[in-house]
Amino acid sequence: MRIVVDYDLCESNAVCMQIAPHIFEVRDDDFLYVLNETPGEEDRALVEEAVNRCPKQAISIVED
């Protein structure tokens, strides 16, 4: 699994960071950073929740 963010859509709302702060981070510059683009299966449920709850639907999962 690989996390893909459409930065043209992303508004850095930090919803994903609230769900999985070890994977997503919104920094002081108000940009979203993906700390781990290829998380393990143990994080799948959190990543899927972040994808589903993103207000702009800017996050997606690509299966490698």
Buried (B, 14 or more C-beta within 10 A) or exposed (E): BEBEBEEEEBEBBBBBBEBBEEBBBBEEEEEBEBEEEEBEEEBEEBBBBBBEBBEEEBBEBEEE
